Amino acid sequence: MLGVGALMTWGTVAFPEEVDPTGSAATVIPGIDLWEGMLVLAASVLVLVGILALRMVRSGRARRVIAVAIIVVGLAAAVLAASVAIGAEDRLVQTEGLDAYARSLSEQLDRPYEQVRADIEELFREDLVVQTAPGVWIAAAGGIVVCAGGILSLAWVRELEREPLPDSA
């Protein structure tokens, strides 16, 4: 879930139908287009490696460390994805391209650049429709599932430590 969610669409940014009836200016944003999505994808790879290592390592201490690491990675991935979903409007809307336009307009209108830039950004944000997509929520849920799996793995390690070792004779 974690890796698949990172590869899915995390949001869309578009103008309202009155402004763009065809939706041609709409932008679909996959998780891996954001640094948070790339980290979630990397976390999914780390979890897979951790699960394999958990089964291959014989030391109880090493297994505990790996299980705790899986819990931490899952929790971090869930928080990253959820933070994008909660702050979607600020995170998915990029206004850096408005700088050159604001600079040119401020010279034409003979108004301070900062004021013109703020006015343009406000108008720009008022007209945009930002929606989260299922991918960001799937990634967040995947992080929670990984965290739960890490907790179960920790319980498994503790249970293995309680069992007496079979005699090799």
MIRO-804486 format. One record per residue (C-alpha): x, y, z; residue in three letters; chain. Coordinates in Angstrom, 1 decimal, always signed. Layout:
! MIRO-804486
u:X; v:Y; w:Z; r:ALA; c:A
...
This chain:
! MIRO-804486
u:+0.0; v:+0.0; w:+0.0; r:MET; c:A
u:+2.8; v:+2.4; w:+0.9; r:LEU; c:A
u:+4.7; v:+2.1; w:-2.3; r:GLY; c:A
u:+1.6; v:+1.9; w:-4.5; r:VAL; c:A
u:+0.2; v:+5.0; w:-2.8; r:GLY; c:A
u:+3.4; v:+6.9; w:-3.4; r:ALA; c:A
u:+3.1; v:+6.2; w:-7.2; r:LEU; c:A
u:-0.5; v:+7.2; w:-7.4; r:MET; c:A
u:-2.0; v:+10.7; w:-7.9; r:THR; c:A
u:-1.9; v:+12.7; w:-4.7; r:TRP; c:A
u:-3.8; v:+15.7; w:-5.9; r:GLY; c:A
u:-5.1; v:+17.9; w:-8.8; r:THR; c:A
u:-4.9; v:+21.6; w:-9.3; r:VAL; c:A
u:-7.4; v:+23.2; w:-11.7; r:ALA; c:A
u:-9.3; v:+26.3; w:-12.4; r:PHE; c:A
u:-13.1; v:+26.2; w:-11.9; r:PRO; c:A
u:-15.3; v:+25.1; w:-14.7; r:GLU; c:A
u:-16.4; v:+28.7; w:-15.4; r:GLU; c:A
u:-12.8; v:+29.7; w:-16.0; r:VAL; c:A
u:-11.6; v:+26.6; w:-17.8; r:ASP; c:A
u:-14.7; v:+24.6; w:-19.1; r:PRO; c:A
u:-12.6; v:+21.9; w:-20.8; r:THR; c:A
u:-10.3; v:+21.4; w:-17.8; r:GLY; c:A
u:-7.3; v:+21.7; w:-20.1; r:SER; c:A
u:-5.3; v:+23.6; w:-17.5; r:ALA; c:A
u:-5.8; v:+21.0; w:-14.8; r:ALA; c:A
u:-2.6; v:+19.5; w:-13.4; r:THR; c:A
u:-2.4; v:+16.0; w:-11.9; r:VAL; c:A
u:+0.2; v:+15.6; w:-9.3; r:ILE; c:A
u:+1.6; v:+12.1; w:-8.6; r:PRO; c:A
u:+3.2; v:+11.5; w:-5.2; r:GLY; c:A
u:+6.6; v:+11.0; w:-6.7; r:ILE; c:A
u:+6.5; v:+14.6; w:-8.1; r:ASP; c:A
u:+6.8; v:+15.8; w:-4.5; r:LEU; c:A
u:+9.8; v:+15.2; w:-2.2; r:TRP; c:A
u:+7.4; v:+13.8; w:+0.4; r:GLU; c:A
u:+6.2; v:+11.2; w:-2.1; r:GLY; c:A
u:+9.7; v:+10.3; w:-3.0; r:MET; c:A
u:+10.5; v:+9.7; w:+0.7; r:LEU; c:A
u:+7.3; v:+7.6; w:+1.1; r:VAL; c:A
u:+8.5; v:+5.5; w:-1.9; r:LEU; c:A
u:+11.9; v:+5.1; w:-0.4; r:ALA; c:A
u:+10.3; v:+4.2; w:+2.9; r:ALA; c:A
u:+8.4; v:+1.4; w:+1.2; r:SER; c:A
u:+11.7; v:+0.0; w:-0.2; r:VAL; c:A
u:+13.2; v:+0.2; w:+3.3; r:LEU; c:A
u:+10.3; v:-1.7; w:+4.8; r:VAL; c:A
u:+10.6; v:-4.5; w:+2.2; r:LEU; c:A
u:+14.3; v:-4.8; w:+2.9; r:VAL; c:A
u:+13.6; v:-4.7; w:+6.7; r:GLY; c:A
u:+11.0; v:-7.5; w:+6.5; r:ILE; c:A
u:+13.5; v:-9.7; w:+4.6; r:LEU; c:A
u:+16.2; v:-8.9; w:+7.1; r:ALA; c:A
u:+13.9; v:-9.6; w:+10.0; r:LEU; c:A
u:+13.4; v:-13.1; w:+8.8; r:ARG; c:A
u:+17.1; v:-13.7; w:+7.9; r:MET; c:A
u:+18.8; v:-12.4; w:+11.0; r:VAL; c:A
u:+19.2; v:-14.8; w:+13.9; r:ARG; c:A
u:+20.0; v:-12.3; w:+16.7; r:SER; c:A
u:+17.0; v:-11.3; w:+18.8; r:GLY; c:A
u:+18.5; v:-7.9; w:+19.5; r:ARG; c:A
u:+19.0; v:-7.3; w:+15.7; r:ALA; c:A
u:+15.4; v:-8.4; w:+15.1; r:ARG; c:A
u:+14.1; v:-6.0; w:+17.7; r:ARG; c:A
u:+16.0; v:-3.1; w:+16.2; r:VAL; c:A
u:+14.7; v:-3.9; w:+12.7; r:ILE; c:A
u:+11.1; v:-4.2; w:+14.0; r:ALA; c:A
u:+11.4; v:-0.8; w:+15.8; r:VAL; c:A
u:+12.9; v:+0.7; w:+12.6; r:ALA; c:A
u:+9.9; v:-0.6; w:+10.6; r:ILE; c:A
u:+7.6; v:+1.0; w:+13.1; r:ILE; c:A
u:+9.4; v:+4.3; w:+12.9; r:VAL; c:A
u:+9.6; v:+4.3; w:+9.0; r:VAL; c:A
u:+5.9; v:+3.4; w:+8.8; r:GLY; c:A
u:+4.9; v:+6.2; w:+11.2; r:LEU; c:A
u:+7.1; v:+8.7; w:+9.4; r:ALA; c:A
u:+5.7; v:+7.8; w:+6.0; r:ALA; c:A
u:+2.1; v:+8.1; w:+7.3; r:ALA; c:A
u:+2.8; v:+11.5; w:+8.8; r:VAL; c:A
u:+4.5; v:+12.7; w:+5.5; r:LEU; c:A
u:+1.5; v:+11.7; w:+3.4; r:ALA; c:A
u:-1.0; v:+13.0; w:+5.8; r:ALA; c:A
u:+0.8; v:+16.4; w:+6.0; r:SER; c:A
u:+0.5; v:+16.7; w:+2.3; r:VAL; c:A
u:-3.1; v:+15.9; w:+2.4; r:ALA; c:A
u:-3.9; v:+18.3; w:+5.2; r:ILE; c:A
u:-1.9; v:+21.1; w:+3.7; r:GLY; c:A
u:-2.8; v:+20.3; w:+0.0; r:ALA; c:A
u:-3.5; v:+23.9; w:-1.0; r:GLU; c:A
u:-0.2; v:+25.2; w:+0.2; r:ASP; c:A
u:+1.8; v:+22.1; w:-0.8; r:ARG; c:A
u:+0.4; v:+21.4; w:-4.3; r:LEU; c:A
u:+0.1; v:+25.0; w:-5.6; r:VAL; c:A
u:+3.4; v:+26.4; w:-6.8; r:GLN; c:A
u:+3.4; v:+30.2; w:-7.5; r:THR; c:A
u:+7.1; v:+30.7; w:-8.2; r:GLU; c:A
u:+6.4; v:+31.3; w:-11.9; r:GLY; c:A
u:+4.4; v:+34.5; w:-11.0; r:LEU; c:A
u:+7.6; v:+36.4; w:-10.0; r:ASP; c:A
u:+8.5; v:+37.5; w:-13.5; r:ALA; c:A
u:+4.9; v:+38.5; w:-14.3; r:TYR; c:A
u:+4.6; v:+40.5; w:-11.1; r:ALA; c:A
u:+7.9; v:+42.3; w:-11.7; r:ARG; c:A
u:+6.8; v:+43.3; w:-15.2; r:SER; c:A
u:+3.4; v:+44.4; w:-14.0; r:LEU; c:A
u:+4.8; v:+46.4; w:-11.1; r:SER; c:A
u:+7.0; v:+48.4; w:-13.5; r:GLU; c:A
u:+4.0; v:+49.0; w:-15.8; r:GLN; c:A
u:+1.7; v:+50.1; w:-13.0; r:LEU; c:A
u:+4.5; v:+51.9; w:-11.1; r:ASP; c:A
u:+3.5; v:+50.0; w:-7.9; r:ARG; c:A
u:+5.7; v:+48.2; w:-5.4; r:PRO; c:A
u:+6.7; v:+44.7; w:-6.6; r:TYR; c:A
u:+5.8; v:+43.1; w:-3.2; r:GLU; c:A
u:+2.3; v:+44.5; w:-3.3; r:GLN; c:A
u:+1.7; v:+43.5; w:-6.9; r:VAL; c:A
u:+3.1; v:+40.0; w:-6.3; r:ARG; c:A
u:+0.9; v:+39.5; w:-3.2; r:ALA; c:A
u:-2.2; v:+40.7; w:-5.2; r:ASP; c:A
u:-1.5; v:+38.4; w:-8.1; r:ILE; c:A
u:-0.9; v:+35.4; w:-5.8; r:GLU; c:A
u:-4.1; v:+36.1; w:-3.9; r:GLU; c:A
u:-6.1; v:+36.2; w:-7.2; r:LEU; c:A
u:-4.4; v:+33.1; w:-8.4; r:PHE; c:A
u:-5.2; v:+31.1; w:-5.3; r:ARG; c:A
u:-8.8; v:+32.3; w:-5.2; r:GLU; c:A
u:-9.5; v:+30.9; w:-8.6; r:ASP; c:A
u:-7.7; v:+27.6; w:-8.1; r:LEU; c:A
u:-9.5; v:+24.4; w:-7.1; r:VAL; c:A
u:-7.1; v:+22.0; w:-5.2; r:VAL; c:A
u:-8.3; v:+18.5; w:-4.5; r:GLN; c:A
u:-6.5; v:+15.6; w:-2.8; r:THR; c:A
u:-6.6; v:+12.3; w:-4.6; r:ALA; c:A
u:-6.8; v:+8.7; w:-3.2; r:PRO; c:A
u:-3.1; v:+8.1; w:-3.6; r:GLY; c:A
u:-2.1; v:+10.3; w:-0.7; r:VAL; c:A
u:-4.6; v:+8.7; w:+1.6; r:TRP; c:A
u:-3.6; v:+5.2; w:+0.5; r:ILE; c:A
u:+0.0; v:+6.1; w:+1.2; r:ALA; c:A
u:-0.9; v:+7.4; w:+4.7; r:ALA; c:A
u:-3.0; v:+4.2; w:+5.4; r:ALA; c:A
u:-0.1; v:+2.2; w:+4.1; r:GLY; c:A
u:+2.2; v:+3.8; w:+6.6; r:GLY; c:A
u:-0.2; v:+2.9; w:+9.4; r:ILE; c:A
u:-0.4; v:-0.7; w:+8.2; r:VAL; c:A
u:+3.4; v:-0.8; w:+8.1; r:VAL; c:A
u:+3.5; v:+0.6; w:+11.6; r:CYS; c:A
u:+1.0; v:-2.1; w:+12.8; r:ALA; c:A
u:+3.1; v:-4.8; w:+11.0; r:GLY; c:A
u:+6.2; v:-3.5; w:+12.8; r:GLY; c:A
u:+4.4; v:-3.8; w:+16.1; r:ILE; c:A
u:+3.3; v:-7.4; w:+15.3; r:LEU; c:A
u:+6.9; v:-8.2; w:+14.2; r:SER; c:A
u:+8.2; v:-6.9; w:+17.5; r:LEU; c:A
u:+5.7; v:-9.2; w:+19.3; r:ALA; c:A
u:+6.9; v:-12.1; w:+17.1; r:TRP; c:A
u:+10.5; v:-11.4; w:+18.1; r:VAL; c:A
u:+9.6; v:-11.3; w:+21.8; r:ARG; c:A
u:+7.7; v:-14.6; w:+21.4; r:GLU; c:A
u:+10.7; v:-16.2; w:+19.7; r:LEU; c:A
u:+12.9; v:-15.2; w:+22.5; r:GLU; c:A
u:+10.6; v:-16.9; w:+25.1; r:ARG; c:A
u:+10.6; v:-20.2; w:+23.3; r:GLU; c:A
u:+13.4; v:-22.6; w:+24.3; r:PRO; c:A
u:+15.8; v:-23.4; w:+21.5; r:LEU; c:A
u:+15.4; v:-26.9; w:+20.1; r:PRO; c:A
u:+18.2; v:-29.3; w:+20.9; r:ASP; c:A
u:+20.5; v:-29.9; w:+18.0; r:SER; c:A
u:+21.4; v:-33.4; w:+19.1; r:ALA; c:A
